[in-house]
Amino acid sequence: MAELTKISIRVKHGETIYVIDDYEERAMCFAPELGQNVLSKRKGNGVAYKRPLTDKLIIESVFSGKEVSKEDYDNY
């Protein structure tokens, strides 16, 4: 949960964070304007869905994912 807390703090300070979990084939966008939600999309799908920050799949993907650039997120 520590990684998620670190991301939350950075987002509260105005940063947008992108994380990719290649194992689950999930890309996530954490942004201030999303509040307690994230944008999550599957590899090759291109369509992002809003999910709650507390969703089990999101929490698991944060632990096994890595921070990436916006370009990498967009191309996933």
C-alpha positions, -999 to 999 in steps of 0.1 A, spaced: 0 0 0 30 23 4 34 27 -34 -2 37 -37 2 62 -9 33 77 -26 14 81 -59 -16 96 -41 6 122 -25 23 132 -58 -11 134 -75 -24 157 -47 5 180 -54 -6 183 -91 14 155 -108 -1 131 -133 14 96 -129 13 68 -155 19 32 -145 21 0 -166 17 -35 -153 29 -58 -181 20 -89 -162 -17 -79 -159 -14 -60 -193 -29 -29 -177 -20 8 -180 -32 33 -155 -33 71 -153 -35 88 -119 -44 125 -123 -56 153 -100 -88 159 -119 -98 122 -115 -101 125 -77 -103 91 -61 -104 74 -95 -79 63 -121 -81 57 -158 -73 20 -166 -69 4 -200 -59 -30 -212 -30 -36 -236 -39 -29 -272 -75 -18 -263 -69 19 -264 -101 26 -244 -96 38 -208 -122 33 -182 -126 52 -149 -121 28 -119 -120 36 -82 -86 40 -67 -95 13 -41 -103 -14 -68 -84 -46 -60 -71 -49 -96 -57 -13 -95 -40 -19 -62 -24 -51 -74 -12 -35 -106 4 -6 -88 26 -31 -68 37 -50 -99 38 -21 -123 63 5 -131 61 43 -137 63 53 -174 59 83 -195 27 97 -210 38 85 -244 43 50 -232 9 50 -216 -7 64 -247 9 37 -269 1 8 -246 
